[in-house]
Amino acid sequence: MCGITGFYGLEDKSLIKKMADVIYHRGPDDEGYFIDNTISMANRRLSIIDVSGGKQPISNENDSIWIVSNNEIYNYIQLMEYLEKKGHKFKTVCDTEVILHSYEEWGEECVKKFNGMFAFAIWDSNKKQLFLGRDRFGKKPLYYTFKNGVFLFGSEIKSILQYGEVERKVNIKTLHDFLSFKHGPIDETIFEGILDLPPAHYMVVSKNKSSVKQYWDLFYEEKSYTENFCVMKLRQLLEDSVKIRLMSEVPLGVFLSGGIDSSTIVALVNKYSNSETNTFTVGFGNEREIDELSEARRTSEYYGTNHHELILDEDDYNYLPLLMWHQDQPTGDVTCLPLYRLSEMTKKYATVILTGTGGDEQFVGYDDFKIGLVNHRINKLPKKVRTSISKSINIIPGFERIKRGFTYVLDSDSYQDAILSVKSMFNEEEKQKLYSPETSKRLGNHNIKERYIKYFIFDNPLASMCYFQNKVGLPEDMLQVTDKMTMAKSLEARLPLLDYRMAEFSATIPSRLKIRNLNEKYIFKKTMAKILPREIIKRRKRFFRLPVETFFNKNLSDIANNILTESEIRKKKYFNEKEIERIIFNHKKGIRRSSYQLFNLLAFVTWHRVFIDSENVSKKPHKF
């Protein structure tokens, strides 16, 4: 696993060195460069496969085609054997060279052959063009921009920013989306003019033109499968998915929360690994409502793993500037902090980590799905009746979270609106109050609903909700945070539950087997019933999050008072200081929604200080 970067249309050896140096953390084991007139590519290597021989960049037999890649290709041995029979000569036994020869053999269609995670760039001197590709789900990031005839790309935006001609200007439309969903769209970034190559897309760049094409998608079409068939097929796919992700020449472990997804990974790793399994868990001390330390311990004891725990401290909020530097973009996903700290501890014992990320998207694990389904059914009632019920419920004191759930169900005119409302940290009315006149003017008539409603493309509401989660929230939130926070500590994260074969099969499983009587993950639980202890199968689902409203209650207020000052807000001209004062006040009152809104704002302002105002960031946590 690695970091890559490069440019086309410029000769500058010092620039490519700076672009590679700034992502040293992604590959501390080695560095390599390919420079030829106006094309320069660099690689920072984290050695996992063919540790001694897999140095990048790698060329083909006559040095006419070169590659830099950030990848793990799990079917590379089978592909290598096929390509050797076709006459291709390999210099190494690493999976990166398989991508290179696959490009020679199949051209642009090569991306369809790979099972794994990847973001790569191939320079084809015969065609005088760059070919870039990104994996199906977007597990590995790849950014790019065009500036004054120069094309630049990189695993992280900070590499691109080393080119002095690239402006550091906020994309207001992405900011608008970020305040709602904690992230931006799949093809743009918070930096105006810097773009994100979407998952399951490839790009071709030559001197006078460029094109971006999609090569894969999920298509939801239910088959008349029986429950027994689904259990059998799913178990087969699960076991193979975990088994192929155990290949490594360096120590390996599992992030364990105690829930069914990570427990499944532990059970299957324990079954197929020849060495002792290391597991790693993070907790929040007395936050028992969401803390899974005890459940993780019991799972570890059951499977006999070598277990490691980390307890976060309230002063860990001081990591926020460093987290934003690693993220490149502001993230309102508060799990970035525990994930970074957990990766920091894990690196002492392992270089590769398996996680349960993606299980909720494939097998309907979120409460959002339930809210959407209930809304779809209850919308048969007249609007006046729903409004009356909603008003009656909201009169009841307390129970804010439950009342908000009912509001989404009863007040939304469609399940699509309900899902977008559930996902929104700030709704449209709240953002209009939050914005300064300057921001509102720059935003214009940007319609966030139009940008995201296009993902609800299937007649089946559950299918559309799954598609939306896989196309938007998964790549732009969870996978970005997972990649950036693990790679910040030179740790490779593998995601068995996001094997594309399993996702394709899941898309054909009947809805009645995914969720039954609002019981989430029905078929997944059935599949694991003979593998996991009953206690794990029956455990109440807890979502991995940081309890901002209580854990950082005082500290979050202190940070806000320090960096969200009236003078600072007026200076940056994005927000209305009176509205921010109201949010801080509500946070102090213990209103959870306001606490997360405040974290969102702090993430943006901290990111702004790091990347736009260019404040230096210490590699260690420091006081604001």
N, C-alpha and C positions, 0 to 999 in steps of 0.2 A: 504494500500500500504506500502511496506516495503523494507528492504535490507536484503539479506541472504548471508551466507558464511559458509564454513566448510571444513573438510578434512577427508580422510579415509586412514588408514595405519600408524597412528601415535598417540601416547598419549602425549598431551601437553596442559594443561588447560590454561596456560598463553598465548599461541599462539592464541587459539580460541577467547579469550577475546580481544586481540589486533586486530584481524581480524574484529571483530564486532565494536570495538570502532572507527576504522578509517572510518566507514560508518555511524556514528551517525546521520549525516544530513538526511539520508534516512528514519530514524525512531526514532525521538526524544522522542516519547511517552512511549516506553517500550523496554525492551530487554529480551531475553530468550535463554536458552542453553539446548542442549541435548548432553550428554557425556556418552559414554559407551565403555570402552576399547579403540579400535583404530578408533572409529567413533566419530566425534564431529561436531555439527551443531549449528549455531547461527542465531538469527533473531533480527533485529532492526525494531520496529513497528511504523508505522504512522497509527493511529486508524481512520478508516472510517466507517466500518460496524461492528456491535456488539462491540461497543467501550469498554464496561465494561467486556465482556466475551471472546473476541477473542484472548487471549494471546497465543503466540507461543513459542516453538514448541507444536504441538498437536499430540496426539497419538490415536490409535484405541481403541476398548473396552478392549483388554487384554495387551495393551502397547507393542505389538510386532512390530508395524509399527509407525514411527514418520515422521512428515513433518515440513519443514520450507518453506515458500512461499512468493513471492512478486506477489500479484494478485488482480484482480477484476474480478469475474466471474458473468456475468449479468444474466445468467439463473440458478443460484445456487438454487433458491427456488424450481423450478420445479424438478431439480435433487435431491434435498433433500427429497422432497415428494416421489419421486419414490424409492429412496434408503431406506427410512423408511419403505415403504411397503414391501421391500425385507428383512427387519429384521435388518437393521443397526441402531445402537443406537448413537445418537448425544449428545455431551456434551455442544455444543455451538450452536448459530444460525448464525455462520459466514461462508463465502464462502470457506475459506481455508480447513475447515473440510470436506466440500463436495468433494474437490479434493482427500483427503485422502481416504474416503469411496468409491469414484469412482474407485480409484486404486484397492481397495479390490475387488470390484465388477467386473471390466472389465480388470484389469491388464494394460498392456502397451497401450491398445486401449482406455483407459480413456481420453487421450488428445483430442480425436476426439469429445468428448461430450461437451467440454467447449466453450462457447461464451464469450470471454473476452480477457484480457491481463494477462500473467502470466509467471513466471520463478520460478520453484520450485525444491526441492530436497526431496525425500522420502527414508528413511532408512527402509529396510525390513529385520528385524533380522531373519526371517524364512528362507529367501533365502541368507542371508549375502550379500546383494547387495544394491547399491544406484540406484535410478531411478530419472532422472532429465528430465524436460520438459520445452519447451519454446513455446510461443504462435505463431500463424500462421504468423504474419507479423514481429515479432521481436520488439514489443512495449517495452517489458521489457528485459533488457540485462542479459546474463549469460555467464561467462568466466570460463575457467578451464585449468589446466595443470597437467602433471605427472612429479614428480621429485624424483628420487631415491626411487621408490616404493611407494611414497605418492601421492595421488590424492587430489588436492585442487580446490575449486570452489568459485565463489562469484558473486554478482550483480555488483561489480566494481573490476577492476584489482588491485587497491591499497590494497584490502584485501589479495589477493594472494601474493603480494609483501612483506607482513609482515613475510612470511616464509623465513628465511635468506638464504636457499639453492637455492632459485629461482634467477637466474641471470637477471640482468637488461641490456639486450643486444638488440640493434636495429635490427629488421627484415628488411634487405635492400630491399627485394622484396616488402614488404608492404610500405616502404618509397617511392619506385618508383611509386606504385599505388597511394599513397596519394598525391604526387606532381601533378599527373594528375587529379584525381577525388575528391580531398579534403578528401578522406577516403580510407580505405583498403578494401580487399575482405571480403566476409561474414563469412569466417571460420577461419581467422587468425587475429592477432593483430599486432601492431607496436613492441611488445615485442616478441623476438624470443622464441618460445616454449610455449607461452601462447596463447590459442586458444579461439575462439568464437563459442559457440554452435549455429548453424545456426537457423533462424526462421523455425517454423513448423517441428522441429526435437526433438527427445528425445534421451536420452543416458542411457545406463545401464553399471554400473561399479561394478565389483566384484574383488576378491583378485587377480586373475590371468588373467583377460581379461576385455575388454571394447568394446562397440559397439555404433555407432551413426546411427539412422535411421530416414528417413523422413516420416511423417505421413499425410501430406496435401500439395496440390499445386494448383495453379490457372491453369485452362485449358481454353484457348480461342477458342470457337467454336460458331460462329455466328448462331443465330436462325432467322427464318423468322418472327420476331415480327413486329407488326405495331407500329407506333409512339404512338398512343393512349394507347396501352397496356403497352408500356415501361414507359410512363408517370405515369400511374396508379400504376403499380408495384413498380416503383422507389419511388414514394411518400409514398406508404405504408411502404416500407423498411426504408426510411429516418425517418419517424415519429416514427416508433418502435425503431429504433436504438438510436435516441435521448432520447426517453421516458425511455428506460431501463437503460440509463446511468445517470439518475437523482437520482437514489437511493443513499442516503448518510445520515449519522447522523451528518455531519459537514457542514459548509457553502460552497456554490457552486457558481461559476461564469463562464464567457465566455471570452476568448481572442477574441477581435473584431478588425479586420483590416479595415472593410468597404467593402471588396470584397464579392463576392457571396457565397463563402464557409462559412466564419464565420458569415455572415449575415443570412444564412440559419439556422445555429445552434442557433443564437439568436432568430430568429422567432419561431422556434419549442420549444425552452426552455421556451420562453414567453407563448407559448400556453399550455404547459403541467405542468409547475412548479406552485406550490401553493404560492410561495414567490416572492418577488421582485428580478428581475434579475440584477446582478452586471456584468458590462462589463469593460474590461481593454484594453487600447491601448497604444502603444509606438510610439513616433515620433522623428524627427531629426531637429526640428526647421525650418530653411529656405529651407530645401531640398524638395521643392514642387514636383519635378519630381517623387519621390518615396514615399513621405510622405502621409499617408492616414488619418491623424488626422481629417480633415474636413469631409471626407466621413464617418468615424466611428462616428463622432458626429451626423451627420444627421441620420444614422441608429439608433443610441441610442435614439435620440429624437423621431423618428417614433414609436419605440417600448416602449418608456418610461422607459428605463433602468436606473439604478443608475451607471453613467459612471465615470470612472477614467482614467486619462491620465498621461503619463510620457514622459518628453522630455529629450533625452540623451544629455550629455555634451561632449565636445571634450576631456576632461581629463579622460573620461571613458575608454580610452585605457589602463589605469593603472590596469584594472581588468584582463588583459590578463594572467598573471601567475596564478591567482586564477581560471580562466576559464579552463586553461589547466589541473590544478590539479583535478578539478571536472570531466573533460572529460576523464581522464585517458590516452587518446591518442591525438595526435595533430589533430586538425580539422581546415580545411581551410574555413569552413562555417562561414561567418562573422555574421550570424544571432544569433550565440551563445551569443554575447554580449547583443543585445537588449532583447533577450529572458531571459537571466539571470536577467537583471535589471527589466524587467517587472514582472518576478516571485517574485523578492524581494519586489516589491510594492504590488503585488496581495496577498501575504501571510498575509498581514495586515487585509484583508477582507474575504479571502476564503482559504479553504484547498484543495478543488477539483476544477479543471478548465476544461472546455470543449473547444476543439480547432477544427479548420477546416482542420487540417493536413490530407493529403491523398486524397483530392478531385481531385487534378490535375492528380494524377497517375491513378485514376479509371475512370475519365471522360475526359481525354485528354485536360489538361489545359496549358501545357508548349509549348513554341515556338519550343522546340526541335522536337516535333511531326511534326510540319509544315515543318521544315527544312528537316527532314527525308522523308516525303511524297513528297515534291517538288523534292528532289534529286532523289527519286525512279522513278519519272516521267521523269525528264530531262535527266537522264542517257541514254535515248534512242537516244539522240544526240551523234554524234561522239565525241571522246575525244578531238580532235583538235579544234572542234568548241567550246566546253565548255571552254577549256583552253584559247582560243582567247578572248572569252567574259569576262572571269575572269580577264585577263590582262588589258583589256580595262577599266573595272570598277575600278580596283585598281589604275589607273592613276589619277582618279579624286581626288583632294585634299579634306581632311576632311572626315566626315561621317565614322569614323573608325569602329564603331559598325555595321553599315549597310553593309559596305564592307566585314567585317569579316563573316557576315551571308551569303553573296553571295559566299564567298570563300568556306565555308562548303558545300554549295549546288552544286557549279560548279566543284570543284576540287576533291571531294570525289568520289571514284569509286563505292561505294554502299551506301545504306541508313544506313547500319550498321557502315561503316567508318564515315559517316557524324555525326551520333549520338555520337560515341566515340570521335570525334574531337570537337564537341560542348561541351562535358562534360569535356574536358581536359584543365586544367589550364596551364599546360606545355605540349607541344607535345613532341614526342620522340626525335626529333632533338634538341629542346631546352634543354631537360634534359641531353642529351649527352654533350652539351656545359657546362652545369651547374655542372656536376659531376667532382670530383677530380679523378685522376687515381686510387686511392685506392677504391673509391666507384664503379667505372666502373668494376674493377677487381672482387670485391665481388659480383656484380650483375650478372656477367656472361651473359648468353644468355636468360635471363628472357624476355618473350614475353608477353606484357600486352594485346595485341589483342587476343591472344589465350586464355587468362584467362577469358575474358569477352564476346567474340563472341558467346560462347556456350549458352548465354541466349536468343539469337535471333532464337528461335526454330520453329516459326510458318511461314507458307507460306504467310500469310497476314502480310505485313510490320507494320501496325498499331498495330496489336495484339502482334507482337514481341517486338515492342518498349514499349508497355504497360507492358509486362512481364518483360523486362529488368529494367524498372523504379521500378517496385514493388519488384524485387528480389535483386537489388543492391543499387541504390541511396536512396530508401526509408528507408530500415532498417539500412544501414551503415552510412547514413548522417542525414536525417531529424529526424528519430525516436531516434537515439542515442543522438542528440543534444536536442531534446524535453525532453527525459527522464532525461538526466544528468543535464540540466539547471533548470528544474522544481524541481527535487528531491534535488538539491543543496540547495533549500530554503524550503524543506519539503512540496512540493506542488505536488498533484497528477493530472496528465494530462490525460483526457479521449478523445478518438478520434472517434466520431460517424461515420465519413465518411470511417473508416476502419473496419466497421463491416464485418466479412467475408462473411455473406450472401449477402450483397450488392456488394461486390467484385466479388463473384461468378456470380451474376446476370449480373453485368456490363460486365463480360467476354463473355456473350452471346448476348449482344446488337449489332446490325449491325453497322459497321464502319460508314456508311452514317448518322447514328443518333448521333454519338459521335462528329464528326467534319464535318461541311458542308460548302463548299466554303471557307475553311480555317478559319471558325468561330468555335472556340474551345468551348467545353462543350455544344454543341447544345442541347442534350437531357436533361442535367441537368438544363439548363436555362428554357427549356419548362416545366419541372417538377415543377419548383419553380415559374412559371409565375403568378399563382393565389394566391401565398402566399407572395412573396416579391413585393415591389413597383417596378414599371417599371424602375425607375431611377437606382436601384441597378442592375437589370438584364442587363441594357444597359451600365453600367459603363465599361470604358476601364480597362482591367486587368493590375494591377501593382504587380510586384513581390516583396515580402518582403525581403529586403536586407539592408545591411549597406553601405552607400555611401562612401566607403573607399577613393576613389580618390579625394574627395573634403572635406568630413567631418573631416577626420584625416590627411589631406594633409601634414601639417607641422609636426604634432606630429609623424606620421608614419615614416617620414624621420628621425626625431630625435631618435626614438627608433632604427631604422635600423643602424644609425651611432653609437649608443651606444653598441648594442649587435651583430651586424653583422660586427664587426671590422675585419680588415685583420688578426690580430693575433688570434682572436677568431675562425675565419674560418679555419685557418691553424691548430689550435690546435685540432679542432673536425674532420678535415680531410674528411668531406663529400663533400664539394663544392669547386668550382673554384672562388676565390675572385674577379677576374676581371669580371666574368659574373654577380656576385651579384652587383658589382659597376654599371654595365650597367643597370640592372633592377631598382636600386635606382634612377639613372639618368632619366630613362624614366618615373618613377613615378612622379618625380618632374616636368616633362614636362606636366603632366596631362594625360598620356596614361593609360586608365582604366585597360586594361589587365595587365600591369606591376604593377599597384597598388594591384591587387588581387594576382598576383604572389608573391609580396613582403609580403603580409599578410600571405600567405601560408608558406613562408620561416620563417617568424617571429614566426608563430604558432609552427612550428617544433623545432626551436632553443629554444624557451621559454619552450616548453614541455621537451626538452632534459635537460635543466637546472634544471627543477623541478624533473624529474624522474630518469634521468641517472646520472647527476651531484649531485643530492640530495640536491639542494638548498632549504632552508626553505621557505614556502609560507605563507604569512600573510593572515588571513581570511578577511582582508580589503584591498581595492585597495592601491597600493603603487607605487612610482616612480621607473622606471627602473634604 
